[in-house]
Amino acid sequence: MPKVRLTSGVELEFDSQANLLDALEQAKQPMNYQCREGFCGACRCTLVSGSIRYLYEPLAFVRKGEFLPCCSVPDSDIDIELP
């Protein structure tokens, strides 16, 4: 199970959640989101280290170093920064 570490110091394990947004919500982390499907980009986060995999390619613009947790899962242990 990959570990998800937030820059705030919170650490959680990614187990059987559908995506990273679900995992963050289960851990009671405040998240902005709208569509939950990669269209709007409201849930955009910064990937500090590690790697993620998109379940499907998002339509929202994503800069280098950013990702959308609503349509991704970790490929390894990751460190992320929430907005």
N, C-alpha and C positions, 0 to 999 in steps of 0.2 A: 504494500500500500504506500503510495507516494505521500510524503509530508508536504504540507502547505504552510509556509512560515510568512507571517505578515511583518512588515517593518515596525509595526507597533509592538511586536513581541509575542503576539498570539500565534500558537501553532496548532494545526489540526491535521487529521489524517483524511486523505481522500479515499473513500471506500467504494460504496455502491451508488453514490449520488449520480444523477444524470449529467451534471456539468459542474463547473467551478462556482457558478453563481448559486446553485442549490447548496453546495457545501458551505459557502460563506454565509448564506442565510441561516442554515442549520446551526452554525457557530455563533449566531446572533451578531454578525458584523453588519453595520449599517451600509447599505448599498443603494446606489441610484440605478434604476433600470426603467425601461419603458416596454419594449417589445418582447424581450426574452428570446429573440431569434436572430440576432446579429444584424438587424436592419438599421437601428437608430444610433448605436454607439454610446448610449447613456451609461453603460456599465464599464466603460473603458478603464483598465488598470495598467500599471507598469510592471513588466516582468523584470525583476532585478537579477535573478539567476535561475538556471534550470531551463527546462523546455516544456512547452505545451503542444497539444495537437488539437486542431480544429475538427469538430465532428462534421461540420459543413462550413464552407467558406463564407465568412461574413460579407454582407453588402456594405456595411458602414466603413468609412475611412478609418484605417488604423495605422498610426505612425510606427516607425521602427522602435522597438522596445516596448510597445504597447500590445495589449490583447484584449479580447472580449470574453469575459468569463461565462457569459450566457450560452456560448456555443463551443466551449473548449474544455479539455480535460488535461491533467498533468501527464507528461511522458516520463517525468523523473521528479525527485524532490524539487520544489520550487520556492523561491522567495519572491513575494509580490508586495507592491505598494498600492494601497487603495487610494482613490482620489480624496 
